[in-house]
Amino acid sequence: MDSYCAKLHSYYMTLAPALSLLPCSLPVGGATAILLRYLRDQNRPHSAQDAFGNLQREHGLGKTAVVKALEQLAQQGKIREKAYGKQKIYFPDQDQFPAVSDSELKALDNEISELSSKVQTLQQNCRHMESELKDLNGSMTTPEMIKEIEELKKDCASYTEKLERIKSAANHVTPEEKEKVYNEKKLYCKEWRRRKRMATELLDAILEGYPKSKKQFFEEVGIETDEDYNVTLPVAV
């Protein structure tokens, strides 16, 4: 007999890790005891969904078992049930708890107020720290900053050398030559703008009696536009 028990125990210990991974759902009888104890400990209203969400992970209760257990407890008078439309709320029978004096209620209210204030302070601190953490995560690290500084120093040295070469060059453009180039550019842009406006007005007049689209007309005639070559007319100054 002892040998049989030893083998049975050994077999159970072999299967225990695998069995612990299987989903567990207590029967209604076990669920009622858990729910009754939970509601008494919490002593506040719960819907079936609330109770299921709070106990499912720890005790493996199924939603159907929770609903049936709450209804059974309500029918037995161990808890109270209130219906608000389609929603049902369950809470423990308050007669089972000792009466609370006004001074005790006031003390509880003060404690709740203090704890609520602490919660708000902690939440505010958390938001502040989360904001700081976000800023830090978006900032460069010290090695990255050192590397960036070295690269900027190299760029500065390169630009300085380039500037010195330009200053030392003998073929500088005189102010008169520069003004001449600017004036010519202004003249050519003005003429470009005038001719483009004339061409646009002429083409619009032709297209009024053309039976096809503007794109088809341009393709048949072989007209190429500035837009076809991503050319933009400079802004007039």
C-alpha positions in Angstrom: 0.0 0.0 0.0 2.8 2.4 0.9 4.5 1.6 -2.4 1.3 2.4 -4.3 0.9 5.7 -2.5 4.5 6.6 -3.2 4.0 5.9 -6.9 0.8 7.9 -6.9 2.5 10.8 -5.3 5.4 10.6 -7.7 2.9 10.5 -10.7 1.1 13.6 -9.3 4.3 15.5 -8.8 5.2 14.8 -12.4 1.9 16.1 -13.7 1.6 19.1 -11.3 3.5 21.6 -13.4 1.4 20.8 -16.5 -1.8 20.9 -14.5 -1.0 24.3 -13.1 -1.0 25.7 -16.7 -4.5 24.5 -17.5 -7.3 27.1 -17.2 -9.3 26.7 -14.1 -12.9 27.6 -13.6 -14.5 27.0 -10.2 -18.0 25.5 -9.9 -20.8 27.8 -8.7 -20.5 26.3 -5.2 -16.9 27.4 -4.8 -17.6 30.7 -6.6 -20.3 31.7 -4.0 -17.9 31.4 -1.1 -15.3 33.5 -2.9 -17.7 36.1 -4.0 -19.4 36.4 -0.6 -16.1 36.8 1.2 -15.0 39.3 -1.5 -18.1 41.5 -1.2 -18.0 41.5 2.5 -14.3 42.5 2.5 -14.9 45.3 -0.1 -18.3 46.3 1.3 -19.3 48.4 -1.7 -21.5 47.8 -4.8 -20.3 45.6 -7.6 -21.7 44.6 -10.9 -21.2 41.1 -12.2 -18.6 42.4 -14.6 -16.8 44.2 -11.8 -16.6 41.1 -9.7 -15.5 39.0 -12.7 -12.8 41.4 -13.7 -11.4 41.6 -10.2 -11.5 37.9 -9.4 -11.0 36.1 -12.7 -7.2 36.3 -12.7 -6.6 35.3 -9.1 -9.3 32.7 -8.8 -10.0 31.7 -12.4 -13.7 32.4 -12.1 -15.7 32.3 -15.3 -18.2 35.0 -16.2 -21.2 32.6 -16.1 -20.1 31.2 -12.8 -19.9 34.7 -11.3 -23.3 35.7 -12.6 -24.9 32.5 -11.2 -23.1 32.7 -7.9 -24.3 36.3 -7.4 -27.9 35.5 -8.2 -27.7 32.5 -5.9 -26.3 34.6 -3.0 -29.0 37.2 -3.6 -31.8 34.6 -3.6 -30.4 33.2 -0.3 -30.5 36.7 1.2 -26.8 36.7 1.9 -26.3 39.8 -0.3 -28.5 42.5 -1.7 -29.4 43.0 -5.3 -30.5 46.3 -7.0 -31.5 46.6 -10.6 -30.9 49.8 -12.6 -32.4 49.2 -16.0 -30.6 46.2 -17.4 -27.7 46.6 -15.0 -27.7 44.7 -11.6 -25.7 45.8 -8.7 -24.8 43.5 -5.8 -23.6 44.5 -2.3 -23.4 42.9 1.2 -26.3 43.1 3.6 -25.5 46.1 5.8 -27.3 44.6 8.8 -24.5 42.2 9.4 -22.1 45.1 10.0 -21.9 46.9 13.4 -23.5 50.4 13.5 -21.1 53.3 13.0 -21.5 56.4 15.0 -21.4 59.9 13.5 -18.0 60.6 15.0 -16.6 57.5 13.3 -18.2 58.4 10.0 -16.7 61.9 10.3 -13.3 60.4 11.0 -13.6 58.1 8.0 -14.6 61.1 5.8 -11.6 63.0 7.0 -9.4 60.0 6.3 -10.9 59.7 2.8 -10.3 63.4 2.2 -6.6 63.1 3.3 -6.0 60.0 1.2 -7.7 61.6 -1.8 -5.4 64.6 -1.4 -2.4 62.4 -1.2 -3.6 60.5 -4.4 -3.9 63.7 -6.3 -0.5 64.9 -5.2 1.1 61.5 -6.2 -0.7 61.6 -9.6 0.6 65.1 -10.2 4.1 64.0 -9.3 3.8 61.0 -11.6 2.7 63.2 -14.5 5.6 65.6 -13.8 8.1 62.7 -13.7 6.7 61.2 -16.8 7.1 64.5 -18.6 10.7 64.7 -17.4 11.4 61.2 -18.5 9.9 61.9 -21.9 12.2 64.9 -22.3 15.2 62.9 -21.1 14.5 60.1 -23.5 14.3 62.6 -26.4 17.6 64.3 -25.4 21.0 63.3 -26.6 23.2 61.2 -24.3 26.6 62.5 -23.1 28.6 60.4 -25.6 26.2 61.5 -28.4 26.7 65.2 -27.5 30.5 64.7 -27.4 30.4 63.2 -30.9 28.1 65.9 -32.2 30.4 68.6 -30.8 33.4 67.0 -32.6 31.5 66.9 -35.9 30.5 70.6 -35.5 34.1 71.5 -34.8 35.2 69.8 -38.0 32.4 71.6 -40.0 33.5 74.9 -38.5 37.1 74.3 -39.4 36.1 73.3 -43.0 33.9 76.4 -43.4 36.7 78.7 -42.0 39.2 77.2 -44.5 36.7 77.7 -47.3 36.1 81.3 -46.3 39.8 82.1 -46.2 40.2 80.7 -49.7 37.4 82.9 -51.0 38.8 86.0 -49.3 42.3 85.3 -50.7 41.0 84.8 -54.3 41.9 87.4 -56.9 38.8 87.1 -59.1 36.3 88.9 -56.8 33.1 90.3 -58.3 33.0 94.1 -58.1 29.8 95.8 -56.8 29.1 97.1 -60.3 29.3 93.7 -61.9 27.0 92.3 -59.2 24.5 95.1 -59.7 24.6 94.4 -63.5 23.8 90.7 -63.0 20.9 91.5 -60.6 19.4 93.9 -63.1 19.7 91.5 -66.0 18.0 88.8 -63.9 15.2 91.2 -63.1 14.8 92.1 -66.7 14.7 88.5 -67.9 12.3 87.4 -65.2 10.0 90.3 -66.1 10.1 89.3 -69.7 9.5 85.6 -68.8 6.5 86.6 -66.7 5.1 88.7 -69.6 5.5 86.1 -72.2 4.0 83.4 -70.0 1.0 85.5 -69.3 0.5 86.1 -73.0 0.8 82.4 -73.8 -1.6 81.5 -71.1 -4.2 84.0 -72.3 -3.8 82.8 -75.9 -4.1 79.1 -75.0 -7.2 79.7 -72.8 -8.9 81.4 -75.8 -8.1 78.4 -78.0 -9.3 75.9 -75.4 -12.7 77.6 -75.2 -13.6 76.0 -78.6 -11.4 72.9 -78.3 -13.4 69.7 -77.9 -10.8 67.8 -75.9 -9.0 68.5 -72.6 -6.2 70.9 -72.0 -3.7 68.1 -71.5 -4.7 66.4 -74.8 -4.3 69.7 -76.6 -0.8 70.3 -75.2 0.2 66.7 -76.2 -1.1 67.1 -79.8 0.5 70.5 -80.3 3.7 69.6 -78.4 3.6 72.4 -75.8 5.9 72.0 -72.8 5.3 74.0 -69.7 7.5 75.2 -66.8 5.6 72.7 -64.6 6.7 69.8 -66.8 10.3 70.5 -65.8 9.6 71.6 -62.2 10.7 75.1 -63.0 9.3 77.9 -60.9 9.2 81.6 -61.9 11.1 83.7 -59.4 9.0 86.0 -57.2 9.1 89.6 -58.4 11.0 91.9 -56.2 
